[in-house]
Amino acid sequence: MLTVDFTRFPLAPGDRVLDLGCGAGRHAFECYRRGARVVALDRNAEEIREVATWFAAMREAGEAPAGATATAMEGDALALPFPDESFDVVIISEVMEHIPDDKGVLAEMVRVLRPGGRIAVTVPRHGPEKVCWALSDAYHEVEGGHIRIYRADELLGKIREAGLRPYGTHHAHALHSPYWWLKCAFGVDNDRALPVRAYHKLLVWDIMKKPLATRAAERALNPLIGKSFVAYATKPHLPGARTPDAADLSDAADLSGAADTAATR
C-alpha cells in the first residue's frame, strides 16, 4: 500500500533514493523495483533487518532491474550519515508526526538532497487524525506515538522555510480512515471487535484484489476523508552552489556499501 503517488513523483532508473524512516520498507521496495539505488534508513533495528531480508529476496527473485541497488541501515534522522547532496530523491512517509524536532529533520533532508532533487512528505491528515485523537487517548499517548497533528498549510509552511519549493499535494487512503475510527472507538488493541475485524477483511481484500468499485470509491472520498496528506517539493538550484564531485559520491557509495554489509550479516 503506497502513500506516495509515483505518477506525480516520477523516478528514473539510477536515481539515488533515501527512504527516511522506512518502517517496513513499502516505498523503498517500490523504488527498488523501478530501478533506483535505494537506501532505506530507520532507527528500528528489527525493521531494518526485515527490510534487508526482503531486499535480498527481491534480488534473488529478479524483481529489480539491472543496475538497481538496495541498502537497509540503522540511522538517526537528525544526524544522517551521508555527505551533502548525496541523493536525487528523499521520501519521508508517516514519520514527522512522531519527531519533536521536525524542522531539524527537514533540514537534514534538504542537506542530503541535491539541488533540483525531489522530496515527498506524507503525514496523517488533520481532520481524520483529530477524530482518532478525540476517540482514543491510547491512540496517540504511547511511547513513540504521534505528538502533533499537522494542518496542510502548516506543513507546507515548514517545507518552504526549509528552502524547498512545494509543487503538488493530494490526499490518500480514504478507506483507511473509518478503520482507524473503529479501532479507536473499540480500543486500539482490541482486534476482536466484530466491526474492526470485518472492516480489516475489507481492506485486505481491497489491497490484494484492487477492485474497480473500491478504487473508484477511494478516489472520490480521498479529498473528503483521505487518511494521509501528501506533499511534493523540489530543492531549488542556488546561484554559485557547488555540485557534488566524484569524491563526494564515492564517500556516499562507501557508506551505503558498508551499511549493506552490516544489514545482511
N, C-alpha and C positions, 0 to 999 in steps of 0.2 A: 504494500500500500504506500504509494508515493505521495508526498505533500507538494514537493516541487514539481512544477509542470515543465517538462523539458521541451515542449513546443514553444514556450515563452523564454526558456533559459537554455539555449542550444549549446551542445558540447561538440567539439571537433576531436577526432582521433588524435591522441598525443597530448591533449590538454592536461596540464598538471592540476589536479583537483585535491583540495583539502576538505574532507567531511569532518567538521569540528563538532565534537560531542556526538559521535556517530551512533552511539547506542548499539542496537542490534545490527546496524550496517545497511539498512534498506537502500539509502541513497548511494552509499559507496558501491554497493553491488551493481546498481543500475549504471553508474558512471563507468565501472569496470567493463560491463557488457558493451558499452558504447565506445570502448577503445581508449579510455583515458588512462593516465598514470595517476593512480589514486593513493592518497594517504588517508586512512581512517583513524582518527585520534579520539580517545576518550580517557577519562580518569578511572573508569571502572575496569580493573584488570580482568575480571571474569568475562565481561562482554568482549573485551579485546581478544582474549583467547578464542572465544567462539567465532568472532568475525574472521580472525586469521585462519581458523579451520575451514570456514566457508569459502574464503578466498582460494585456499588450496584445493578444495573440492571443485570449484569453478574452473581453475586451471586444468585440473585432471580431466574434467568433462569437456573441455574445449569451449566453454561458454563465452570466453573473452577473445577478441580478435588478436592477431599477431601485433606485437608492439605495445599492447596494454600491460600495465603493471599494477600491482596492488600490495599495499603495506598496511598492517594494523599495528598501532603502537599506543602505549600509555602516554599521557601528557597533560599538562596544565593549560587550560585555555587562556589564562592570564600571563603565561610565560612560554609561548610557543617555541619549540627548539628548532627553528628554521631561520635562515638568513632573510633579510628584507627582499621583497618582490620575488618570492620563490614559487608562487602559484598563479595560474591563469584564472582559477575558479575557486571560490570558497563557499561552502554550504554549511549553514548552522540551523538545524531544524529542531524546534521544540526544546531549546536549551536555555535561551536567555532569560526566560521566566524563572529559572532556578538560581541564577547567579546574582549576588548582591551588586557586584561591580560590572554592570552590563556595559557601561561606557568603556571600561578597561578592556573588555573582550572585543568590542568593536574596534578599538584602537589597535589591538594585536592583529585582528583580521586584516585591517587596512595595511598594516605594516608588511605582512607577508604576501599581500596581493600585488601583482604587478600593475603599473599604470595601464589602463584600458581593460583590465580584468573585470570579472563579474562576480557578484555576490548574491546569494539567495538566503533570506532570513525568514523563518516561519515561527510563529508563536500562537498560543491559544487566543482565539478571538474574544474581544471584550464581552459581548452580550452573552453568548453561551457559557463562558467561563464564570461570569457573575452569577448565573443560575446555579452552577455547580458549587460555588463558594457559599451561596445562600442556603442550599440544601444540606450541606455537609461540611462541618469543620474538619473532619478526618480526611477529606479530600485534599486539603492543602496544608494542614497543620501537622506535617510529618517531616522527619529529617530528610533534607534534600528535596523537599516538595516545592510547589510554586510559591514564590514570595511576592509576586506582583501580577497585576492584570494590565496589559497594555491596551491603550486606545490606539487606533491606527495612526492618528496624527502624531501621537507621542512617539511611537516607534520610528515613523518616518523622519520626525524632527531629530532624533538621536542619530539616525543614519546619515542625515545631512551634516550634522555637527561633526561627525567623524570624518568628513571630507568626501563622502560618497554621493553619487547622483542617482536617486531612485528613477526607474523608468517604467515600472509596472507593478500592479498589485492585483490580488484576487483572493477569494476565499475557497476553502476546500473542506471536504469530509462532512457535509451536512448530515448525512445519515448517521454519523457517529455522535452527534450532539444528543439526541434522545437517549442513546445507550448510556452515556455518562450521566445524564439526568436521572435515569432509572437507577444506576449504580449508586449515586449519591442519595437518592430517596430511600433505597432499601438497605444501604450500608455498603461502603466501598469494598469491604472484604467479604461481602455476602454474595457469593456466586450461585447460591442455590435458589434464590428467589425466582419464581416462575417467569415473571416478565423479563428479568435480566437474562435468564437462560434462553428464552425464546428469541429475544432480540439479538443476542450474541450469535445464535444459529443463523439468523437472517444476515448478519454482517459477514459471517464466514462464507455463506453461500454466495453473497454478492461479490466478495473478493475473489472467490475461486471461479465463479461462472461468468461474472460481468454481464448479466442480462441487460438487454436494452431498456427495459422498464425501470429498473433501479438506477441505471446510469443516467437516464433522462430525468428521473426524479431528483437525483442528487444535483445535476447541473441546474435545475430550476430552483432548488432550495438553497444552494450554496450562497447566493447573495443575501439570503434572509437569516439562515442559521448555520452557515458553514462553521465547523469547529475550529479551523485554523485560519489565520491571516498570513498571507504570503507576500513578501516584498522583494523586488529585484532591483539591483543598483549596479552602477559601474564606478570604477575608480578613475577619475579623470587624469589625463596626461598633464603634468605640470611643466611649465616652461623651464628649461635648463635641468630637468630631472635626469638623473643617471639611470640608464637601463642596466639590468644585471649582466655582469660579464661572465665569461666562461668559468672563472674560479668560483663565483657565487653559485652557479648552477651545479658545479661539481660538488661543492660543500653540501648543497641540498640533497643531491643524489647519494652522497656518502651517509648522511643522516638517515635517509629513507632506507638505504641498504642495511645499515646497522640495525634499524628498528625491525626490518623484515626478518633478519636473522633471529633477533630476540623473540619476536612474536611466534615464530614457527618452531622454537625449541621444545 
